[in-house]
Amino acid sequence: MARNKEALLLLIDVGPSMHNVLPEVEKICSMLVQKKLIFGKYDEVGVVLFGTEDTDNVLTDEIGGYEHVIVLNHLKVVDGDLIKVLEELPRGTVDGDFLDAIVVGMDMLIKKFGQTIKGKKRLCLITNAIHPIKDPYEGTKQDQVHTIAAQMAAHGMKMECIVYRGEQEMDGNKSAIEENDLLLDTISKMTSSRKVHVGNSTSLLGALRTRNISPVTIYRGDLELSSEVKVMVWVYKKTSEEKFPTLKKYSDKAPETDKLASHEVKVEYEYKKVDDPTKVVPPEQRIKGYRYGPQVVPISSAEWEAVKFKPEKGVKLLGFTDASNIMRHYYMKDVNIVIAEPGNTKAALAVSALARAMKEMNKVAIVRCVWRQGQTQVVIGVLTPNISDRDHVPDSFYLNVLPFVEDVREFQFPSFSNLPSSMLPNNEQQEAADNLVKMLELAPTGKAECLQPEFTPNPVLERFYRYLELKSRHPDAAVPPLDETLKKITEPDSDLLSHSKSVIDEFRRLFELKENPKLKKSARRLLRDKPSGSNDEREDPGNIDDAEAINSIEPASAFKVEKIGVYNPVQDFESMMLRRDGTEWVNKAITDMKSIIWELIEDSFEGDNFQKVLECLIALRKGCILEQEPKQFNDFLLKLCKFCTEKDLASFTEFLASKNFMLISKTEAEESEITEDEAKSFLVKAEQK
């Protein structure tokens, strides 16, 4: 058997009480084999059924008993035929005895592997465990369970037990259910096995571990508390993102007679001279170049190695801080776990003492981590104590990576309290919104959580693997429709929506829902294509609706604008207003836009810049409404109109009056001191004067 490969026996209850869930069991078991064909093609898998009418196993022939247990598939390397077997499981006619199935499975593993591959022999029991099991010939059921657990531990076997029970089954034979749960709990505790209870097809789909990933340390070394205090620790990955398998290119150009052909596609690159494309440059004559403006600066590998930062391997304590200072959203990447070096009693005591002291004082530790010697990447992490509630499991730490300053994105948004009263919900609307949110809660009070993370598979990956297996059998197969079980994960729960129809109707009654048309053009292009004087634009460009003022500014530009130019002032202004890497950009954008407007007015000849000034004023007005700065805009506009009147530029004020341009009123921004009537009439008064 290949190194690091496992032997797995599926023990499946096919009795009458399991018939309604067997289609889902067939799916998850088939999926397990499909993934093993990709990730563990040397693994061996066998199938044992219990609750059948017939009996077919070696123990019955040798010593008798163990009835209604059949070996459907002996242990062998996974192949496509096993998938077909699991897709059509026979239905049993009697109530199954899971202890008999466990003994038969253990016997198969012991006879084939003996004391070898310890830790790589696994049993997977799938049952509802609602029927009483028969009494043993000698002793009690507890004695039998203790014997089974001792044999499993001696031969290095592991077992995971998936108990599927619906709500109706929980009301059945309660005494038998309690006894069976006690027996399974005993096996789980004595062998450190995994036992889970599931109540629906979605949880069942995620309960079976289809991939057995062996933990690998990313660091073994000292946790340096000071120059004199060091503790030997190991660091493992606690969680990791499940990604798509690596997809390689294969070619069908190899002859069918060549049995040793790998069919892999290899890509080779040739580098040729620009002045002589016929000559190929050999590797020893190549050097990497990096662009610096229009030039290409060559940097050799020796020079690159010389300037590389090469820190020393280690995990060093920088200090302690209150746990409240480290927010959950600071965590980056995956979670690691830090344990004391196995077998090192002093290290275990030191880690436990430190973890318990930190827990008692509500502290976390900030550490500097370099996982490998010569590694260029240094990470700053936080150690959170993980106090164990089991005697045989030592205390440890969780380690999360923290961001550096350049990784932090400070997004600043105006407070809802600054919005005008017309945009704030009343008490009745607020209550309806609260009820709608409570209705959509996945973990309501007094009920089991829906879509529990540990039992909910990734629907994208599940569908990918199913389609991959289908394509392996039928290359021309189209993408099948979404499975009903996966629909429960990806689509709204119809039962929940029907039960909560009154809450949804109340929310829709109190809130007027309008379609928000998406702007396909930028605000600058809209102003260019539809100038303020055109008939397509509304008659009152200055009377901007609050919602439109907020929605009119586009997402941030890919380039960070640091100064507003004369050529594209509106676009530069909007980009600068959306910058959230500092608090100074909003005020700078407003100040720069004012300067641009002054410059355009002063350079205007016979009104050639009036249209562009109007576009800038509209953008400035919208930005000041959004950022709740109405006073800045109003003072500036009044000063601008006064300047135009004094400098014989009354034509510009007449131009603004013809466009119905006005100040920001109190109805648009609560901080404004201008009433709506004053805002509408200020240009009329100026024109009369």
Protein Blocks (a to p, Z undefined) as FASTA:
>chain_A
ZZhiacddddddfbfklmmmmmmmmmmmmmmmmmmmmmmmmbccddddehiabdcdfklm
mnggjihiacfbacddddfklmmmmmmccddfbdcdfklmmmmmmmmmmmmnomghehia
ccddddeklaccdddfehcfklmmmmmmmmmmmnopacdddddddfklmmmcfklmmmmm
mmmmmmmmmnopacdddfbfklmmmmpcfbdcddddfbdcdddfbfklccddddddfbdc
ddddddddddfkbcfklmkbgoiacdddddddfklmmbccdfklgccdddehjbccdddf
klmmmmpccddeddddfbdcdfklpcfklpgcjdddddddehilklmmmmmmmmmmmmmn
opacdddddfbghiabdcdddddddddfbfklccdddddddddfklpccdddddfklpcf
klpccfklmmmmmmmmmmmpcbdghiacehifklcccfklmmmmmmmmmmmmmmmbccdd
ddfklmmmmpccfklmmmmmmmmmmmmmmpccddddddfbdfklmmmmmcfkbmkbcfbl
mlccfklmmmmpccddfbdcfbdcfklmmlmmmmmmmpckbfklmmmmmmmmmmmmmmmm
mmpgghllmmmmmmmmmmmmmmmmmnopaklmmmmmmmmmmmmmmnopammmmmmmmnop
acddfklpmkbcbdfklmmmmmmmmmmZZ
